[in-house]
Amino acid sequence: MSEITPRPARRRRRADAERSAAAVLDAALTVLTQRPEASVEDVAAASGVSRQTVYAHFPSRDALLHAVVDRITAETVAVLDAARLDEGRATEALLRFLDAGWRTFERYPLLQGLPVVDAETDRARHEPVLARLLALVRRGQRSGEFDADPAPEWLLTATVALGHAAGEQVGAGRMTADAALAELRRSVLRVFGARKSG
């Protein structure tokens, strides 16, 4: 009997901990979007909890940052799915993909300032988004809209590199966001060998 009674209390504590972690993550997303250099103390203050509570959920600033990136990635994936990339001409779907990705960059400039990581970690960060782009690339190559010669994986890598380059230009103040998006669209279409809509 004594083993059964604590279960509701344990469930309540777990639910409380999940709510607390979600509140910290919400605050981190807001604070880091406004100030990418913000500290754990800043996040704790914004979420109304102690620094120790933040560390109880996220053992380091890097862990918190990774959780924020995961949240942004999930949001980006939802936006891409809403863009219906499997419908219509592949070229137009590619432009919708680029526009949706760019909106994420504009909304979350902290993505541009993420610490340098190895290629494998960078690839893992992009994986859920790249899976959707890979399907789109293959569809466009099958339909003849995209050049069939480059490996799809190469086109994915080139797209990510061009996206980073566009973001760096904006971050450095050398281009406006609109101009960078226009160049990104033109450059990716050229790399893909995309045929113009007729």
Buried (B, 14 or more C-beta within 10 A) or exposed (E): EEEEEEEEEEEEEEEEEEEBBEBBBBBBBBBBBEEBEBEBEBBBBBBEBEBEBBBBBBEEBEEBBBBBBEBBBEBBBEBBEEBEBEEEBBBBBBBBBBBBBBBBBBBBBBBBEBEEEEEEEBBEBBEBBBEBBBBBBBBBBEEEBBBEEBEBEEBBBBBBEBBBEBBEBBBEEEBEBEEBBEBBBEBBBEBBBBBEEE
